[in-house]
Amino acid sequence: MRLILFFFSVLAFSLTALAQKHDYYWYFGNGAGIEFHSGKPKTLQNSNLFTEEGSASVSDSEGRLLFYTNGVKVWNRQHNLMPNGTGLWGHVSSTQSALIVKKPGSTTLFYIFTIDEKGRQNGLCYSIVDMMKQRQPKETRMKNEALLTPDLLPHLGKGDITIKNKQLLTPVSEKLTAVRHSNGTAIWVIAHKWNSDAFYAYPVTPDGIGKPVISSVGAMHRNESGRNNGEAIGYLKPSHDGKLLASAMCYKPNSPVEIFSFDNATGKVSDLRNIPTSGYAYGLEFSPDNSKLYVSFLKGKSGITQYDLTADDLFDSGTIVATNDANNIFGALQIGPDKKIYVARIGSYLDAINNPDKAGNKCEYQRSAVHLGKRNCVYGMPNMPVLSMERKSELSISASKQTGSEKMKSPALKINLGNDTVLCNYSMRMDAGNPKASYLWSTGQTTRLIAVTKSGQYWVKIEKNGLMAADTINITFKRGGPEIKLKREITAFCKSKVALDCGVKAEKYLWSTSETTREITVSKGGSYSVTVTDNECNSIARTKVIFDGKPSVFSYLPEFEPENPMFNNYFAYTINDVDKFELKIFSGGGKLLFKTDNPNEKWYGKNKSGKIVPKGKYKWEINYKPTCSEKAKKEMGTLGVKRL
């Protein structure tokens, strides 16, 4: 018997995009900034912000700057520190250190949510900025209003923090984002608890911050790598319709990128889908039409990878659109008001993905798309809330039961979930087809693709352009197929061969190499597959093997100002994967000024007696031994010291 839907009445359908200009100003990195009033990014040189990672900025409805923050300090639109604008409990090395959300129903009150780094005790907090504070005298305001001075915002003040560091949750991962509620007014602020698998979604309403909706789903966020809680690092990003969440755990070994469904009516997170990786995923961003997910990797050869979210196999859909190398160390990804995705790259340029809705290399990845002038980007970009809202159709449905395989549906829509089936697999993915339609499954999910793991009857209803269709399918899982435990991608660092193990005891094994044992050893990179047979059921798994020499990379900023109290006041450099290290700084005449064997120790432009050196050019020299090499290396260069 099948349940066939044959009469549909569309009561309402609308797609509402709430036009906003809150994201017209971006401040990030070592004093870097851009703005979008002309429709394309224009470089700014007026920022006083310094951060290695997270920041946030906000503009009014006309795109005029209000204030910005790195999660520790807050600057007003005139780039001066706000009163009480220091000592916030974010961190300059927290992935999403800060997030600014306007209080619903108010035009002058803003929340600054902050996240501490690596699961430390400050956790998730909020502070409140009142933009009616620090106003000009009435006569001055009236004069400015008469002159229509656009950059002075005469009806507002310069802002002051009236409530600071009210703790909501501790400890937490370095993940913080926001999505508009389905009611179009409230906003969900979402974080993830440390040492837990729980998302916390806080409703922000005109009445304030409500109790969180807690969803326990996905991986545990905890220290497993021994990298000082490095698993806390990595972005949490929502899709632009607020229906999906993507999460990256950068230093969790072989951690997948996780994709969840998000219900912006209830705040629940559910329906995990994994994209296997070899680790180091950091930045995330959805394409404007939500059909693609872009992921940046701090290490490895994946660089910037695009995944097709409509594909049956997300891993196989991955296309590398930019590769990592010594000159390209990628960080955050952030979509702009122009619908392009901008890529943080250490140095004085941003890269851009010009057509992110397009598949593969048709997305038009552009190196060095935006020059930041004398300022520099590091790893982070501004953390922006998703304030668009999609209102789905409301349907009135009549139904009847019919026998056999009869189906009634709109002639303009075609949908076929297939015949009733018995499976040996442990899950089945179903596709409702018809891209850009509205979907409703019997499970309550509203995406085109779903995966099911339990026997039963499943139905889906779809609507597109006022037309509707439906189908049902009965699925029975035999549960006899072996569950192969083979990683989808294996990166072998400093090795000449690697063992591939099915991880399951079974009757038969057949590898793509023609070997018939449970475990094989390979010495070449590439794709390998295995078919495992047990209890008359077959299971197939594939893996990609990458032999990576894990080269050590040294990168640095070419100049700095030791006396600058705000940012860029030391020789900033990074180096990875070394066993031995030594850095020396010399004067132009060859005199040794600084020496260290600690890669984390910085040179603040001082000589051995502790005095700041004169401005000019200085020489640096590093000696190091890469982890994967017996041969030591030496590099030299020059850097500039500027004086105020």
N, C-alpha and C positions, 0 to 999 in steps of 0.2 A: 504494500500500500504506500502511496506517496501523497504528501500534502501539497496540493497545487493551488497557487494563488492566482485568481482569475479576475478579480475586480479591484481596481486601484482608484483612489480619489486623492488627488494632490491638493492639500489644503493651503500649503505655503512653501515657497522655496526662495531663498535669497542668499546671496554671498555679499557680505559687508566687509569691506576693508576700512579700518579706521585710520584715515590718513594722519600720519604723525611726522613731525620734524624733530623729535626728541633726540635723534641720533645724528644731527648735522655736524656736531663738533666732536672730534676724537683727540684725546691726549693720552700718551703712552710712552713707554721706553725712557730713554735719556733725554727728556725735554722735547720729544717729538710730538707733532700735532698736524692734523689736516682738517679741512672743513669742506662742505659739499653744496654751498649755496648756488654755485654756477652749474650744478649738475654733474660735475666731476671733481675729484679731490684737488684741493689747493693746499700747498704746504704752509704751515704756520711755524713761526720761530719765537713765540711768546710764552711758551709753557714753563712753569717752574716745577713740574712734576718729574720725579725720578722713580722708576720701578723696574725690577727685572721681569715681573710677570703682570699681575692683575692691576687693573685700573677701571674707572668708570667716569663718565661725563654725561651731562644732561643739558638740553636746550629747551626753550619754551615752544609753544605751538607754532611760532613763526620761525623757528630754527635759530633763535638768538641764545647764545651761551648763558647759562645760569651759574654752574659751578662744576668742579671736577675733583677727583680724589684718587689716591693710590691705596686707600684702605687704612692709611695711617694718618695722613694729613689731608686737609680740604682747602682748596683755593677757590676764591670767588671769581666772577667774570672779569675782574680787573687784575687777576693773577696774583692777588695777595691772599695770605692765609686768613681764613675766617677767624673771628674770635671764638675761642674754645675749639678751634679746628685742628688740634694736634692730639696725638695719643689715642687715636682710634685703634681698635683691637684687630684690624686686619694685619697683613704682612706684605712687604714688597716682593717676597719670594713665594707668595701664595698664588696658585693658578688663577683663581677667580676671586681675588682679594676683596673686591667691592662690587656692589650692585645698587643702583639708584632707582627707586620706585616712587612715583608721585602718589600721595595718599588719595585714594578714590574719594571724590566729592569735594576735594580741596584744590585751590589753584595756587596755594602758597606753601603748603607743607610737603616735605619730601622725606622718605626713609632712605638712609644709607645702611644697607646690610653689609656686614663684613665677615670674612672667614680667615681664621688663623692658618698658619702653614703646618703641614704634616701632622695633623691630628693633635696639635698642642692645646693647652688648657683654655685659651680664650674662646675657642669654638666659634659658633655662629652668634652674632650680636646685631643689634640695630641701634642707630642714632637718628635723631630727627633734626632736619634743617628747616628753619622758619624764614622764608624769603621776605617777610614783612619787617624783619629786623635789619638794622643798619640802613634805614631809609634816609634819603636826603631831606633837608628842611622843606616845609610845604611850599615856600616861595620858589625854591629852586626846582622842585618837582613840577610846579605849574608852568614855569618857564620852559623846562625841557619838553613838557607835553605840548606846549604851543609851538615849539620848534620841531616837533615830531622827530626828535633825535632817536634813531632806532637802536643804537647800541647802549644807551643808558638805562633803558627799561624804567622810566621814571615812576611808574606805579608800584614797582617793587623796590625792596632794599637790596643790599649786597649779601644778605643772609647771615645767619648765626646758628650755631648748634645749641639747641635748647635742652635736648636729652642725649646722653652719650653712653654707649657701651652697655646697653641692656641685653643681658645674655639670654638667648633662647634655647641653645642646645650645645652640649660639649661632651666628648670631642667629636669633630666632624672631619670629613675629607675636604680637599681643596675645591669643592664643587658647589656652585651657587648660580641659580638661574631663575627666571620668572616668566610666567605665561598668563595671559588674560583669561579670566574665568568665562565660562560659556554664557553667563548672564550679561556680559559686556561691560560690567562695572568693576567687580572685584578682580584681584590679581592673586595668582598662586606664586609664592616664593618657595623654591624647592632646593633642598640640600640633602646630603647623605651622611648618616652617622658613621663614625669611625669604629672599628672593631665590630661591625654589624653588616647585615645585608639590607638595612632599612632606609628607604627614602622618607623624608619628612616634607610634606607639602603644607605650607602655612597660608591660610586664606587672609588676604589683606583687604579689608572692607572699609567703608566710611566710619565704622565703629572702632577700627583699629586692627590689631593682629589677633586672629583667632587661634584655636587649638589646632595642632597639626593633624593631617591625615597621614597615617603611617602605613607604608607598603613594604613588606618584606619579600623581596624578589631579586634574583640575580646573584652576583658574586659577593662574597664577604670582602669588605674593605678593611684590610688589616695588614700588618707587617709580615711578609713571607719571604722577601728577597734579602733581608739583612741590610737594606740600603736606607736605614734611618727613616722608616715609614714612607719610603718613596712611592708606595702604592697609592698614597693619597693624592699624588700629582696627576693632573689630566683634567680635561674639560667635561662639563655636562651641558649639552645643548638641546633645546627643543626645536621641533620642526616649526615652520612659519604659520601653520594652521593650528599649532598647539596640541596636536594629536600624537606626536612621537617624542621620545627622549632618547638621546644617544649619550653613552658614558664611556670614557676612556680611563684606564688605570695604567699609568705610564710604566712604572717599574715592577708591575706584577709579572712574574715569569710566564711567558707564552700566553699572556692575558688577551682574550678576545675583546673587540669593541662590542659593547652591548647595546641593543636597540629594544626599547620598550614601547608599549602603547601607554598613552596618558589620557585619562578622562578628565577634561577640563571642566566638567560639571561636578564631579565628586572628589577630584584630587587623587584618585587611585592610580598607581603605576602597576602594569601587568604585562603579560604576554612577551616574555623574553625571547629575542632572537640574537644569535651570536655571529659575529664575523671573526673567524680565527685569525690571529696574527702571531708573530714571534715576539711581540712586546714593543714597548717604547711608543705606543700611540699617545698623542698629546692633544693636538688641536682638532676640533670638529666643526663642521658647518653643513647645513642642508642647502640644497639648491632652492631657488625661489619657488619652484613648483613641487618641492618636497619629494621628487622622484630619485634624487641622487644624494649620497652622503659623501663628503670629502673629509679625509683623515690625514693629519700630518704626523710624521714619525720623527722623533728626535735622533734615532739611530737606525742603522740598517739601510738597505737599498730602496726601501719602499717610498721614501720621500713624501710626496703628496699623492695619495691614491683616491680615485673615485670609485664608489660602489653604487650599483644600480639597485635601488630598493624594490623595484618591480620584478627582479629576477628570482627564479626559484632557488638558485644557489648564490648567496651573496658573496661568498669567497671567490667563486669562479668569475663573478661579474667585475672583480676589481681590475682597474686600469691605472697604472702608474703614469701620472701626467707630469711629474717633476721628480728628479732623483736627488738624493743627498750626496754631497761631496764636501771637500774642504772649504769651498766658497759658498756653500748653500746649507746653512743650518736653520731649519724651519721651526717656527713656533706656532702661535695661535692663528686661527682662521676666523674672519668676521665679515659678514655680508654688509654692504653699504647701502645707503639710500638709492644708489643707482643700480641695485640688484647685481652688482659684481661682488665677488668674494675676494677680500684682500688678505694677503699672506704675510705674517710677520717673518722676517729674515734678519738675522743678526747683522747689523751694519746700517747704512744710511739709505736703504731702499726698501720699499714694499713690493712684493710681486702681486699679480692679480690674475684671477680666473674670470675672463671677460664674458663668457657665455656658459654659466654653470649648469643650465638646464640641458645642454647638449651632451651626448654620450661620448666617452673616450676623449681622444685628443681634439675633437671638435669643440670642446669647451674653451679652447684658445687660452692656454696658460701663457702668461706674459711675464718674463723676467724683468726685474728692475722697472716696474711700471710707474712707481711714484718715488721721486727723489725727495728725501726729507731734509735737504739742505745741510746745515752744520749739526743737526741733531741726529740721534741714532735710535733704531728699534732694537729691542732685545728679544725676549720670548713672547711677551704679552701683547694683547690688543684690548680696547675698551669692552667691558662686559655690558651688553645691552639686553634689556628685557624684550620679550616677544609680545607686542601689543596688538597684533592683528587678531581678528576673530572671524571664524567661519560659522554661519548659522545653517545647519543642515535642514533638509525638508522634513515636514511633519506629514505623516501618511495615515490615511484611513483605509484599512484593508479588510476585505471580506474574503473568506476562504471556504473551500470544500474539499472533501477527500474523493479521489478518483483511483481506479484500479489500473494495473498495468503500467505502461511507461508513458501514458498520455501527459502532455505538458501544454499549458496555455501561457503565452507571454506576448508582449508587444512585438509586432513584426519588425520593428526597427532595432530591437536589442536582441542579441544572442548570448545565451549563457548555458554552459554545459559542464557540470561538475564530474561527469563521467558516470559509468555504471556502478551499481552497488558492488562492493569489492571486499575480499578477504586478503589481508596483508600479513607478511612475515616481518615487516619493518616495525620499528619502535615508534615511528611517527609518520604522519602523512601531511604534506603541504597541499593546500587547495587554493586555486586561483579563480576568482570570479570574473577575470577579464575586464573588458570595457574600461580602459584608463580614464581617469578623471571623473568617474561616476561617484555616486554616494552609495555606501555599502552598509548592510546590516546583517550580521550572521546570527545564528541561533545561540552562539556563545556570548553574544553581546558585543563582539568586536566590530569595528567599523573600517577596517582596512581591506584593501583588495586581496591580499594574501594572508592566510592564517595557517597555522600548523596545529594538528590535533594528535593526541596520544591515547585517547580512550575510545573503545568501541561505542557505537551509537548512531543515531540519525542526525544529520546536520543539514540545515537549510541556509540559504542566503537570499536576500532581497536587494535589488539594485535599482537605482533611479538615475536617469541622465536626460537632460533636456526635456523634462516633463513626462518621459516615457519610463515604463517599469518592466521588470522581469524577475523571475525567481526560479530556483531549482533546489532539489534535495538529493541527498545521497546517504546510503547506509554503509557504514564502515565497520568491519570486524578485524581486530588485531589478533592474529594467531599467537603472537609472542614467542614464536619458535626461532626466529632469526637471531644469530649471534650478534652481540653488541660489540663492534670493533672499537678498540681504544687506541686509535692511531691519530696523532695530531695532524691537523690540516696543513701546517707549515712547520718545518724544523730548520732552524738556522744553526749550523755547526761552526762555532767560533774556535779558531786555532786548532782545528782537527783536519785530518786527511781522509777520514772515513767515519761513518755513522751507522748505528744499528737501527733497523726499523722493526718494531715488534707489534703484532696485531693486538696483543694484550688480552686475548681470549682463547680458551681451550675449545677446540672444535674438531670435526671429523676430517675436513679437507681445507687446504690453503692453496691458492694459486696467485702468484705475483705476476706483475707485468713483465718481470725479468725471466719468467717461466720457472722460477724456483717454487718449491711446494712445501716449505717449512714455515713454522709460525714466525720465525725471525730471520731476517736477511741483513747483510751488511753491504752498503753501497759506498762508492768513492767518487761518484760524479753527481753534480747538481742536476736537478730536473724534477719531473713529475713521476710518481710511482703509484700504482694501484694494486689492490689485493682483493680477491674474492674468497670469502670464507663461507663454507657450507656446514650446516649442522641441523639435524632434525628436519631434513628435506627443505630447508630454507636457506637462501643465499643472502649474504650481505656484502656490499661493496664499499670500500673506502679508498680515498685518494689522499696523497700528501705531496707537498712540494718541498724539496730539500735544497737548501742554500748553503754553500760553503763560503763563509765570510772570513776574510783575514782580519777583520775588525781593526782597520788602520787607525792610528792615533792622529787626531786632527787638532792643530793649534790655530786659534783665531783670536783677533784682538781689535780694539778700537784704536785708531791711529793717533789720537791726541786727547788730552784731558786738561782740566783746570784745577790744580790742588786747592785753591782758595775758594772755589765755588761751594757755598754752604748747602746747596740743594741737590746737585746731581753731578755725575761725570767728574768726580774729584779724585779718581785714582786710575792707575793703569789697569783697564778692564780686559781680561783675557779668559779664555776657556781652553782646556785640553782634556782629552778623554783617554782612558785605557792605557795608562803607563805604569810601569813598575818602578822606575827611577826617574827623577825630575830635578832639574836645577835651573833657576832663572837668575840672570845677572843683568844689572843696569849700569851703563857706563856713561860718563860725560863725553862730550865731543872730542876731548883730548885723550880719552881712553882710561880715565880714572874710575875705579870701581866705586859705585855709589850705593848699591843695594844687591843683596844676594839672599836667596831662599831655596830650600828644597821641598817646600810645602806648596802644592798647586793652588791651595785656597788662600794663601797669604798675598796681600795686595801691596803695591808700591804707591804711596801717597805723595810722591814727588819730593821726598826729603832725602838729604844726604845722611851720612853716618852720624853726624852731630845733631840731627833732628831738625835742621833748618830746610825750608823750602828752597829748591834749586831755582836759578834764574830761568826765564822763558827761553825756549830754543829747542834744538833737535838733540835727542839723546839716542844712544844705541842700546838695543836689547839683544840678549843671546840666551837661548835655551838649549840644554842638553838633556835628552831623555831616552829611555829604552821602552819601545812599545811592548805591550803585553804579549803580542803574538810574534815577536821577533827577537832573535838573539843579538841582533846588531843595533848598537846605540846610534842615535841620530842627533844632529846639531842644526839649529836654524838661527838666523840673525836678521835683524831689521832695525828700522828707526821709528821713533815716536816723537810727537810734539808735546811740549809742555807750555801751556798758556798761563799768563798771570792776569789777574783782574786789575 
